[in-house]
């Protein structure tokens, strides 16, 4: 059975998006790169199906 998309996971995706945007305007920031990698590991560890990943990204965007 695949993992469910929890609110914690949606919040992690929101944090990932925000960190990515910050890094885009402040390239070379080591702390931002490390945070993005940490969040990426959390998201990758969830083993979501492609449809669930799309749903996760959509839910994260809706909550902005």
C-alpha positions as a Markdown table, in Angstrom:
| # | Residue | x | y | z |
|---|---|---|---|---|
| 1 | Unk | 0.0 | 0.0 | 0.0 |
| 2 | Unk | 1.2 | 3.5 | -0.8 |
| 3 | Unk | 1.8 | 6.2 | 1.8 |
| 4 | Unk | -1.0 | 8.7 | 2.4 |
| 5 | Unk | -0.5 | 12.4 | 1.8 |
| 6 | Unk | -0.5 | 13.9 | 5.3 |
| 7 | Unk | -0.6 | 17.6 | 6.2 |
| 8 | Unk | 2.9 | 17.2 | 7.5 |
| 9 | Unk | 4.0 | 16.1 | 4.1 |
| 10 | Unk | 2.1 | 18.9 | 2.4 |
| 11 | Unk | 3.9 | 21.4 | 4.8 |
| 12 | Unk | 7.3 | 19.8 | 3.9 |
| 13 | Unk | 6.5 | 20.3 | 0.2 |
| 14 | Unk | 5.6 | 24.0 | 1.0 |
| 15 | Unk | 8.9 | 24.4 | 2.8 |
| 16 | Unk | 10.7 | 22.9 | -0.1 |
| 17 | Unk | 9.0 | 25.2 | -2.6 |
| 18 | Unk | 9.8 | 28.3 | -0.4 |
| 19 | Unk | 13.4 | 27.3 | 0.1 |
| 20 | Unk | 13.8 | 26.7 | -3.7 |
| 21 | Unk | 12.5 | 30.2 | -4.4 |
| 22 | Unk | 14.8 | 31.7 | -1.9 |
| 23 | Unk | 17.8 | 29.9 | -3.3 |
| 24 | Unk | 16.8 | 31.1 | -6.8 |
| 25 | Unk | 17.2 | 34.7 | -5.7 |
| 26 | Unk | 20.2 | 34.1 | -3.4 |
| 27 | Unk | 22.4 | 31.6 | -5.2 |
| 28 | Unk | 25.3 | 30.1 | -3.4 |
| 29 | Unk | 23.7 | 30.2 | 0.0 |
| 30 | Unk | 25.1 | 27.0 | 1.7 |
| 31 | Unk | 22.4 | 27.0 | 4.4 |
| 32 | Unk | 19.6 | 27.1 | 1.8 |
| 33 | Unk | 21.2 | 24.4 | -0.3 |
| 34 | Unk | 21.5 | 22.2 | 2.8 |
| 35 | Unk | 17.9 | 22.8 | 3.8 |
| 36 | Unk | 16.7 | 22.0 | 0.3 |
| 37 | Unk | 18.6 | 18.7 | 0.3 |
| 38 | Unk | 17.2 | 17.8 | 3.7 |
| 39 | Unk | 13.7 | 18.5 | 2.6 |
| 40 | Unk | 14.3 | 16.6 | -0.6 |
| 41 | Unk | 15.4 | 13.5 | 1.3 |
| 42 | Unk | 12.2 | 13.6 | 3.4 |
| 43 | Unk | 10.1 | 13.9 | 0.3 |
| 44 | Unk | 12.0 | 11.2 | -1.6 |
| 45 | Unk | 11.7 | 8.8 | 1.3 |
| 46 | Unk | 7.9 | 8.8 | 1.1 |
| 47 | Unk | 7.9 | 6.6 | -2.0 |
| 48 | Unk | 4.8 | 8.2 | -3.5 |
| 49 | Unk | 3.4 | 7.2 | -6.8 |
| 50 | Unk | 3.7 | 9.8 | -9.6 |
| 51 | Unk | 0.0 | 10.7 | -9.2 |
| 52 | Unk | 0.5 | 11.2 | -5.5 |
| 53 | Unk | 3.5 | 13.4 | -6.1 |
| 54 | Unk | 1.4 | 15.6 | -8.4 |
| 55 | Unk | -1.4 | 15.7 | -5.9 |
| 56 | Unk | 1.1 | 16.7 | -3.2 |
| 57 | Unk | 2.6 | 19.5 | -5.3 |
| 58 | Unk | -1.0 | 20.7 | -6.1 |
| 59 | Unk | -2.1 | 20.7 | -2.5 |
| 60 | Unk | 1.1 | 22.6 | -1.4 |
| 61 | Unk | 0.4 | 25.2 | -4.1 |
| 62 | Unk | -3.2 | 25.6 | -3.0 |
| 63 | Unk | -2.2 | 26.4 | 0.6 |
| 64 | Unk | 0.0 | 29.4 | -0.2 |
